[in-house]
Amino acid sequence: MQIYRSALLRFTQDGQAVYDEDGLLAIAPDDQGRARVQAAGSWQALRARYEGRTVTHWPGRIIAPGFVDMHIHYPQTDVIGSPAPGLLPWLENYTFPAEARFADPGHGAQVAQFFVEELLRNGVTTAMAFATSHPASVDALFTQAQARGMRLITGKVLQDRHSPDGVRDDTVQGLIDSEALIQRWHGVDRLGYAITPRFAPTSTPAQLRGAGELAARYPDTWIQSHVAENRDEIDWARALFPTARSYLAVYDGFGLMRERAVYAHCIHLDAEDRALLRARRTAAAVCPTSNLFLGSGFFDHAGAHEAGFVHGLASDVGGGTSFSPFRTMQAAYYVGRTGVESGQAKRGLSLTPTQLWWQHTGGAAQALGLDGVVGNLQPGCEGDFIVLDPRATPLLARRSAQARSLDELLFALIVLGDDRVVEQTVISQAKYAPSA
């Protein structure tokens, strides 16, 4: 058992922050050897229970849940920050050439190692990631995550049309490869498989139908794809699937909307689409830095709140511009304040610091179907956490010292923080410092 003493942040089931300025976190292995939170609360209330045990004390620091990134592309690590006029040209000029290189297993292994280390350096302890259409790219990422005890979900990309040589796969073989990868990796240690059509325009109806059948055979797998990110993309999907009510409805028609299904972006949705997400218990991965960078549009936070469908935050690297959850939360705040056009009016939702933090931790875990497993530090949760230094930079130290409430402290971290704030990332008792 490990006992930690520091300021301690965690959340209630409905996303309210619980904060102890002097807190205690106890973590011990369960019957399977997996580290889990045994107790979390104030030092004074819990200290007697652990009298005589060694305590790791981090004065002036904050223990917080590890961040959960709901949507990120590990093969796009090397094209982050590449200029393009929009989504489709960005895919053509940068993404597809970069992903074609993953036909080389050695390249995939090298990028996967850097990618996982970058996630941990930024305090991300759970991620749902795209690989490429090459099965070896999936093996590489799972191997790196498994070596670190990390909870990670990924899958082979399915794209059998409208894709260049080097990334286009075969309709039948792509599904065969996906099933083999499910059987090899899904449920091993802390790993999970996601059935991964890239997006509807790059899969034939036969491939989407096969993906839906695969999802039905393996109901505890995840599904991930993209929807309603960009106006040109939407027009393309409508032309290819003219009988579908909407772009989102294309996936529903092939059995690809259910719990543990996650669709990135979900910007240009109507009321029926939002109701469909709620009815199917399908999640939206909100990617504000990517949407701003590519000029795709603004996620309707107010509409999502009203409709009540599950959603959480995601970096979407490499379209997204940073691995840092602080940059993602900051961008989400800007987007919420900006709002979207609705009829003759503009509506926005000023997300509180607690809401932003929840959407990148416990709320994102809920959206992934991992509620009570990751993204929080309540008893029973897996023991992933980060140690934050609210004095990591001179300006942040000055502002944090003047914070009069938890919201002010969290907001200062969101606005002024970056990877320097993450002093340690702890997964299953293994510590990853930024210099490691």
C-alpha positions as CSV (number, residue, x, y, z in Angstrom):
1,M,0.0,0.0,0.0
2,Q,1.1,3.5,-0.8
3,I,0.0,6.6,1.2
4,Y,0.3,10.0,-0.3
5,R,-0.3,13.4,1.4
6,S,-0.9,16.5,-0.6
7,A,-3.7,18.8,-1.7
8,L,-6.2,16.4,-3.3
9,L,-8.7,16.9,-6.1
10,R,-11.4,14.4,-7.0
11,F,-15.1,14.5,-8.2
12,T,-18.5,13.3,-7.2
13,Q,-20.5,11.1,-9.5
14,D,-22.2,14.1,-11.1
15,G,-19.0,16.0,-11.7
16,Q,-18.8,18.3,-8.6
17,A,-15.3,18.9,-7.4
18,V,-14.2,17.7,-4.0
19,Y,-11.0,19.3,-2.7
20,D,-8.9,18.8,0.4
21,E,-6.2,21.4,0.9
22,D,-4.4,18.8,3.1
23,G,-5.5,15.4,1.7
24,L,-4.7,11.7,1.9
25,L,-4.7,9.2,-0.9
26,A,-4.2,5.5,-0.2
27,I,-3.6,3.1,-3.1
28,A,-3.1,-0.7,-2.9
29,P,-3.2,-3.6,-5.3
30,D,-6.5,-5.6,-5.7
31,D,-6.7,-9.4,-6.0
32,Q,-5.5,-9.1,-9.6
33,G,-2.6,-6.9,-8.7
34,R,-4.1,-3.8,-10.2
35,A,-3.6,-0.6,-8.2
36,R,-6.8,0.9,-6.8
37,V,-7.8,3.8,-4.6
38,Q,-8.5,2.5,-1.1
39,A,-9.2,5.8,0.6
40,A,-9.3,9.5,-0.4
41,G,-10.1,12.4,1.9
42,S,-8.7,14.8,4.4
43,W,-5.5,14.0,6.1
44,Q,-6.9,14.7,9.6
45,A,-9.9,12.4,9.0
46,L,-7.9,9.5,7.6
47,R,-4.4,9.6,9.1
48,A,-5.2,7.4,12.2
49,R,-6.3,4.6,9.9
50,Y,-2.7,4.4,8.4
51,E,-0.7,5.1,11.5
52,G,2.8,3.7,11.2
53,R,2.8,3.5,7.4
54,T,5.3,5.3,5.3
55,V,3.8,8.5,3.7
56,T,5.0,10.2,0.6
57,H,4.4,13.9,1.2
58,W,4.2,16.5,-1.6
59,P,3.7,19.9,0.1
60,G,2.6,22.7,-2.1
61,R,1.4,20.2,-4.8
62,I,-2.0,18.9,-5.9
63,I,-2.8,15.3,-6.5
64,A,-5.5,15.1,-9.3
65,P,-7.0,12.3,-11.5
66,G,-5.0,11.5,-14.6
67,F,-6.5,13.1,-17.7
68,V,-8.5,11.1,-20.2
69,D,-8.1,12.0,-23.9
70,M,-11.1,10.7,-25.9
71,H,-9.8,11.1,-29.4
72,I,-6.2,11.4,-30.6
73,H,-4.2,10.1,-33.7
74,Y,-0.9,8.6,-32.8
75,P,0.3,8.4,-36.4
76,Q,-0.2,12.1,-36.8
77,T,2.3,13.0,-34.1
78,D,4.8,14.1,-36.7
79,V,2.4,16.4,-38.7
80,I,1.2,18.4,-35.7
81,G,1.3,22.1,-36.6
82,S,1.2,21.6,-40.4
83,P,-0.6,24.4,-42.3
84,A,-3.6,23.7,-44.4
85,P,-6.7,25.6,-45.6
86,G,-9.1,23.0,-44.2
87,L,-9.7,19.4,-43.2
88,L,-9.8,17.6,-46.5
89,P,-6.6,19.3,-47.9
90,W,-4.9,18.6,-44.6
91,L,-5.7,14.9,-44.9
92,E,-4.5,14.8,-48.4
93,N,-1.3,16.8,-48.0
94,Y,-0.1,15.7,-44.5
95,T,-2.1,12.9,-42.9
96,F,-2.2,10.3,-45.5
97,P,1.5,10.6,-46.5
98,A,2.4,10.4,-42.8
99,E,0.2,7.4,-42.2
100,A,1.6,5.5,-45.2
101,R,5.0,5.3,-43.5
102,F,3.4,3.0,-40.9
103,A,3.7,0.1,-43.4
104,D,7.2,-0.1,-41.8
105,P,6.8,-1.7,-38.3
106,G,10.0,-0.1,-37.1
107,H,8.7,3.4,-37.8
108,G,5.4,2.5,-36.0
109,A,7.3,1.3,-33.0
110,Q,9.4,4.4,-32.8
111,V,6.5,6.8,-33.1
112,A,4.4,4.8,-30.6
113,Q,7.1,5.0,-28.0
114,F,7.4,8.8,-28.4
115,F,3.6,9.2,-28.4
116,V,3.0,7.2,-25.2
117,E,5.8,9.1,-23.4
118,E,4.3,12.4,-24.6
119,L,0.9,11.5,-23.3
120,L,2.4,10.6,-19.9
121,R,4.5,13.8,-19.8
122,N,1.3,15.8,-20.2
123,G,-0.6,13.9,-17.5
124,V,-2.8,11.8,-19.8
125,T,-3.2,8.4,-18.3
126,T,-6.1,7.0,-20.4
127,A,-6.4,7.6,-24.2
128,M,-8.6,6.4,-27.1
129,A,-6.4,6.7,-30.2
130,F,-6.5,6.0,-33.9
131,A,-3.8,3.9,-35.4
132,T,-3.5,3.5,-39.2
133,S,-4.8,0.9,-41.6
134,H,-1.7,-1.2,-41.0
135,P,-2.2,-4.0,-38.3
136,A,1.4,-3.5,-37.2
137,S,0.6,0.1,-36.2
138,V,-1.9,-1.3,-33.7
139,D,0.5,-3.9,-32.3
140,A,3.1,-1.2,-31.8
141,L,0.9,1.1,-29.8
142,F,-0.6,-1.6,-27.7
143,T,2.9,-2.9,-27.0
144,Q,4.1,0.5,-25.7
145,A,1.0,1.1,-23.6
146,Q,1.2,-2.4,-22.1
147,A,4.8,-2.0,-21.1
148,R,3.8,1.1,-19.0
149,G,0.6,-0.4,-17.5
150,M,-1.4,2.3,-19.3
151,R,-5.1,2.1,-20.1
152,L,-5.4,2.6,-23.8
153,I,-7.9,1.9,-26.5
154,T,-7.0,1.8,-30.2
155,G,-7.8,0.0,-33.4
156,K,-6.9,-0.6,-37.1
157,V,-8.3,2.1,-39.4
158,L,-10.8,0.8,-41.9
159,Q,-10.7,2.8,-45.2
160,D,-11.3,0.9,-48.4
161,R,-12.1,3.7,-50.8
162,H,-11.3,7.4,-51.6
163,S,-7.9,6.9,-50.1
164,P,-4.5,6.8,-51.7
165,D,-2.3,3.8,-52.1
166,G,-0.4,3.1,-48.9
167,V,-3.3,3.7,-46.6
168,R,-6.3,2.1,-48.4
169,D,-7.2,-1.3,-47.2
170,D,-9.1,-4.2,-48.7
171,T,-12.8,-4.5,-47.6
172,V,-12.7,-8.1,-46.5
173,Q,-9.1,-8.3,-45.3
174,G,-9.5,-5.2,-43.3
175,L,-12.3,-6.8,-41.3
176,I,-10.4,-10.0,-40.9
177,D,-7.4,-8.1,-39.6
178,S,-9.6,-6.2,-37.2
179,E,-11.1,-9.3,-35.7
180,A,-7.6,-10.9,-35.3
181,L,-6.5,-7.8,-33.4
182,I,-9.6,-7.9,-31.2
183,Q,-8.8,-11.5,-30.3
184,R,-5.1,-10.7,-29.7
185,W,-5.4,-7.5,-27.6
186,H,-8.9,-6.7,-26.4
187,G,-9.2,-7.1,-22.6
188,V,-5.5,-7.9,-22.2
189,D,-4.2,-6.0,-19.1
190,R,-5.6,-2.5,-19.4
191,L,-6.0,-2.5,-23.2
192,G,-9.2,-2.2,-25.2
193,Y,-10.0,-2.5,-28.9
194,A,-11.9,0.1,-31.0
195,I,-13.5,-0.8,-34.3
196,T,-12.3,2.1,-36.4
197,P,-13.9,3.2,-39.7
198,R,-11.9,6.4,-40.5
199,F,-15.1,8.2,-41.5
200,A,-18.0,7.3,-43.7
201,P,-16.7,8.7,-47.0
202,T,-13.6,6.5,-46.9
203,S,-15.5,3.2,-46.3
204,T,-17.8,1.4,-48.7
205,P,-21.2,0.3,-47.5
206,A,-19.9,-3.2,-47.4
207,Q,-17.1,-2.2,-45.1
208,L,-19.4,-0.2,-42.8
209,R,-21.8,-3.1,-42.7
210,G,-19.0,-5.5,-41.8
211,A,-17.8,-3.1,-39.0
212,G,-21.3,-3.1,-37.6
213,E,-21.5,-6.9,-37.6
214,L,-18.1,-7.0,-35.9
215,A,-19.4,-4.6,-33.3
216,A,-22.4,-6.8,-32.7
217,R,-20.2,-9.9,-32.3
218,Y,-17.9,-8.1,-29.8
219,P,-20.3,-5.8,-27.8
220,D,-17.7,-4.9,-25.2
221,T,-15.3,-3.4,-27.8
222,W,-15.4,0.3,-28.6
223,I,-16.3,2.0,-31.9
224,Q,-14.6,5.2,-33.0
225,S,-14.9,7.4,-36.0
226,H,-15.5,11.0,-37.1
227,V,-18.7,12.9,-38.0
228,A,-19.9,16.4,-38.9
229,E,-16.6,18.1,-38.6
230,N,-16.5,20.1,-41.7
231,R,-19.1,21.4,-44.2
232,D,-17.3,20.0,-47.2
233,E,-17.0,16.6,-45.5
234,I,-20.7,16.7,-44.7
235,D,-21.6,17.4,-48.4
236,W,-19.4,14.6,-49.5
237,A,-21.1,12.1,-47.0
238,R,-24.5,13.2,-48.2
239,A,-23.6,12.6,-51.8
240,L,-22.2,9.2,-51.0
241,F,-25.2,8.1,-48.8
242,P,-28.1,10.0,-50.3
243,T,-30.8,7.9,-48.5
244,A,-29.5,8.6,-45.0
245,R,-31.3,11.3,-43.0
246,S,-28.0,12.8,-41.9
247,Y,-24.3,12.1,-41.8
248,L,-24.6,10.7,-38.3
249,A,-27.5,8.5,-39.4
250,V,-25.2,6.8,-41.8
251,Y,-23.4,5.1,-38.9
252,D,-26.7,4.3,-37.1
253,G,-27.9,2.5,-40.2
254,F,-24.9,0.2,-40.1
255,G,-25.2,-0.6,-36.4
256,L,-22.3,1.6,-35.4
257,M,-24.1,3.6,-32.7
258,R,-24.3,2.2,-29.2
259,E,-22.6,2.5,-25.8
260,R,-18.9,2.6,-26.1
261,A,-19.2,4.3,-29.5
262,V,-17.4,7.6,-29.8
263,Y,-17.6,10.1,-32.6
264,A,-15.2,12.9,-32.9
265,H,-16.2,16.5,-33.5
266,C,-20.0,16.4,-33.8
267,I,-20.1,20.1,-34.7
268,H,-22.7,20.5,-37.4
269,L,-25.6,18.5,-35.9
270,D,-29.3,19.2,-35.7
271,A,-31.8,18.5,-33.0
272,E,-32.6,15.0,-34.4
273,D,-28.9,14.1,-34.4
274,R,-28.4,15.2,-30.8
275,A,-31.5,13.2,-29.8
276,L,-30.0,10.2,-31.6
277,L,-26.7,10.4,-29.7
278,R,-28.6,10.4,-26.5
279,A,-31.0,7.6,-27.5
280,R,-28.1,5.4,-28.5
281,R,-25.9,6.4,-25.5
282,T,-23.2,7.3,-28.0
283,A,-20.6,9.8,-27.0
284,A,-19.1,12.9,-28.7
285,A,-15.4,13.6,-28.4
286,V,-15.1,17.4,-28.4
287,C,-11.9,18.6,-30.1
288,P,-11.6,22.4,-29.7
289,T,-8.0,23.0,-30.7
290,S,-8.4,21.0,-33.8
291,N,-11.7,22.6,-34.8
292,L,-10.2,26.1,-34.3
293,F,-6.9,25.2,-36.1
294,L,-8.7,23.7,-39.2
295,G,-11.5,26.3,-39.2
296,S,-14.1,23.5,-38.9
297,G,-16.5,25.3,-36.6
298,F,-17.6,25.5,-33.0
299,F,-19.0,22.6,-30.9
300,D,-22.5,23.5,-29.6
301,H,-21.9,23.1,-25.8
302,A,-25.3,24.6,-25.0
303,G,-27.0,22.2,-27.4
304,A,-25.2,19.2,-26.0
305,H,-26.1,20.3,-22.5
306,E,-29.8,20.6,-23.4
307,A,-29.9,17.4,-25.3
308,G,-28.1,15.5,-22.6
309,F,-25.9,13.3,-24.7
310,V,-22.5,12.2,-23.2
311,H,-19.4,14.0,-24.3
312,G,-15.9,14.8,-23.2
313,L,-12.8,16.6,-24.3
314,A,-10.1,15.4,-26.6
315,S,-6.9,16.8,-28.1
316,D,-7.2,15.3,-31.7
317,V,-3.5,15.6,-32.3
318,G,-2.3,16.1,-35.0
319,G,-5.1,18.3,-36.2
320,G,-5.2,19.4,-32.6
321,T,-2.4,21.6,-31.7
322,S,-1.2,20.3,-28.3
323,F,-1.0,17.1,-26.2
324,S,-1.6,19.3,-23.2
325,P,-5.0,19.0,-21.6
326,F,-4.6,22.5,-20.3
327,R,-4.6,23.8,-23.9
328,T,-7.6,21.7,-24.7
329,M,-9.6,22.9,-21.7
330,Q,-8.7,26.5,-22.4
331,A,-9.8,26.2,-26.0
332,A,-13.1,24.6,-24.9
333,Y,-13.7,27.6,-22.7
334,Y,-13.2,30.0,-25.6
335,V,-15.5,28.0,-27.8
336,G,-18.2,27.8,-25.2
337,R,-18.1,31.5,-24.6
338,T,-18.1,32.2,-28.3
339,G,-21.2,30.1,-28.8
340,V,-22.9,29.1,-32.1
341,E,-25.6,30.5,-34.3
342,S,-29.1,29.1,-33.5
343,G,-31.9,30.5,-35.6
344,Q,-31.7,34.2,-35.3
345,A,-29.7,34.2,-32.0
346,K,-26.3,33.2,-30.8
347,R,-26.2,30.9,-27.8
348,G,-23.2,30.1,-25.7
349,L,-22.3,28.3,-22.5
350,S,-19.7,29.6,-20.2
351,L,-18.1,26.4,-18.9
352,T,-16.9,26.6,-15.3
353,P,-13.4,25.5,-14.4
354,T,-14.8,22.4,-12.6
355,Q,-16.9,21.5,-15.7
356,L,-13.9,21.8,-18.0
357,W,-11.7,19.7,-15.7
358,W,-14.5,17.1,-15.3
359,Q,-14.9,16.8,-19.1
360,H,-11.3,15.9,-19.4
361,T,-11.2,13.4,-16.5
362,G,-14.3,11.7,-15.0
363,G,-16.7,13.0,-17.5
364,A,-14.6,11.7,-20.4
365,A,-14.3,8.3,-18.6
366,Q,-18.1,8.2,-18.3
367,A,-18.4,8.9,-22.0
368,L,-16.1,6.0,-22.7
369,G,-18.1,3.6,-20.5
370,L,-15.3,3.7,-17.9
371,D,-17.2,5.5,-15.1
372,G,-15.7,4.6,-11.7
373,V,-12.7,3.0,-13.4
374,V,-10.5,5.9,-14.4
375,G,-10.6,9.7,-14.4
376,N,-11.4,10.0,-10.7
377,L,-9.8,9.2,-7.3
378,Q,-12.8,7.9,-5.4
379,P,-12.4,4.5,-3.7
380,G,-12.4,1.7,-6.2
381,C,-11.0,3.7,-9.1
382,E,-7.8,2.5,-10.7
383,G,-4.8,4.3,-9.1
384,D,-3.8,6.6,-11.9
385,F,-3.0,10.2,-10.8
386,I,-0.9,13.2,-11.5
387,V,1.0,15.5,-9.3
388,L,0.6,19.2,-10.2
389,D,2.8,22.1,-9.3
390,P,0.7,25.3,-9.2
391,R,4.0,27.3,-8.9
392,A,5.5,25.8,-12.1
393,T,6.1,29.2,-13.7
394,P,6.5,32.6,-12.1
395,L,3.3,34.0,-13.4
396,L,1.3,30.9,-12.5
397,A,2.8,30.9,-9.0
398,R,1.8,34.6,-8.5
399,R,-1.7,34.0,-9.7
400,S,-2.2,30.8,-7.8
401,A,-1.1,32.4,-4.6
402,Q,-3.9,34.9,-4.9
403,A,-6.7,32.4,-5.7
404,R,-9.6,32.9,-3.4
405,S,-11.5,29.7,-4.3
406,L,-11.0,26.3,-6.0
407,D,-12.5,27.6,-9.2
408,E,-10.0,30.4,-9.3
409,L,-7.1,28.0,-8.7
410,L,-8.3,25.5,-11.4
411,F,-8.9,28.3,-13.8
412,A,-5.5,29.7,-13.3
413,L,-4.0,26.3,-14.1
414,I,-6.2,26.0,-17.2
415,V,-5.3,29.4,-18.6
416,L,-1.7,29.6,-17.5
417,G,-0.6,26.0,-17.2
418,D,1.0,23.6,-19.6
419,D,3.1,20.5,-19.5
420,R,5.4,22.2,-16.9
421,V,2.6,21.9,-14.4
422,V,2.7,18.1,-14.5
423,E,5.5,17.2,-12.1
424,Q,4.7,13.5,-12.0
425,T,2.4,11.0,-13.7
426,V,1.7,7.9,-11.7
427,I,0.2,4.7,-13.2
428,S,-0.1,1.6,-11.1
429,Q,2.5,2.9,-8.7
430,A,5.0,3.5,-11.6
431,K,6.1,7.2,-11.7
432,Y,6.8,9.1,-14.9
433,A,8.5,12.4,-14.3
434,P,8.8,14.9,-17.3
435,S,12.6,14.2,-17.5
436,A,12.1,10.4,-17.7
